[in-house]
Amino acid sequence: MSDLAVITGATGFIGGHLLEHFSQSGWRVRALSRRPPDKTPQSAGVDWVYGDFADPDILSRLVRDARVVVHCAGAVKARRRRDFFTINQQATEQMVAACARAATPPRFVLVSSLAAREPQLSDYAASKRAGEQALAAIGAELDQAIVRPPAVYGPGDFEILAFFKAVKAGIAPLPVGGRGRLSLIAAHDLCAAIVSLAGAPGVAGCFEVDDGAPGGYSLRELMDTLARLADARPFYIPLPRAALAATGALNLAAARLTGRVPMLTPGKARELAHPDWVSNSGALERATGWRPVIGLEHGLRETLAWYREKHLL
């Protein structure tokens, strides 16, 4: 019988791709969900456990007999600081504790974020760092590793859709004049990296990943690529730091009135203004043999095709 991988956050963007990658790599897959998920090709054959992180009995059942647990569940946007910490720190603590209690503790792979490198910038970044610290404190005896992805895109992602729509509408925003640099990774490459790390017992550490582009990309390079693929000729509009901060504050105030959860908040504005989000996957490549294979233009073209197939663009 094949080994069992447990995945949290499996109904999300990255988690859905993880289901597919683990299954295709020969693993049996079990996943946690609050409710029965929509039927998708990725969910076929998955052993679903229904419940949440607050129930220790559910979590014990979830991790029983697992060889590896990949904790991918996380909050990327929230109205309040405590909402970020409830998911990104507290749920991590609960999952780590469940694994530590298991008769045969599984390997634990935490999917964190490159934002955890700069926890002072936002509640999101601080909560992701707190999740890493929870793993170190509670799971000290576990075979463990952390993955810190940069910005992730691909079929199923709705964040980069907003940028495609902007360039199609003739606008290419450049936070702080586009001076910052960032790394990117396609979801398929990220999931292949996680599978390789999950199947490498004893390989420990905090690993950054990227698509292999030396020095990452400038924001102008990213927008140029989006515009070319969308066959658009947008106006490039520099957004000063003050304008980003003001927009984030207005969005947060509006969210408190409407009940919606905004993406651009003051914290996210500070993240966008940060000049260095470049990562390097060299350490993970040396440890596992994994290599990224999807370049930016190919990955964005595949993403754009998915948007069009779903009539989103």
Secondary structure, 3 states (H helix, E strand, C coil): CCCEEEEECCCCHHHHHHHHHHHHCCCEEEEEECCCCCCCHHHCCCEEEECCCCCHHHHHHHHCCCCEEEECCCCCCCCCHHHHHHHHHHHHHHHHHHHHHCCCCCEEEEECCHHHHCCCCCHHHHHHHHHHHHHHHHCCCCCEEEEECCEEECCCCCHHHHHHHHHHCCEEEEEHHHCCEECEEEHHHHHHHHHHHHCCCCCCEEEECCCCCCCCEEHHHHHHHHHHHCCCCCEEEEECHHHHHHHHHHHHHHHHHHCCCCCCCHHHHHHHHCCEECCCCHHHHHHHCCCCCCCHHHHHHHHHHHHHHCCCC
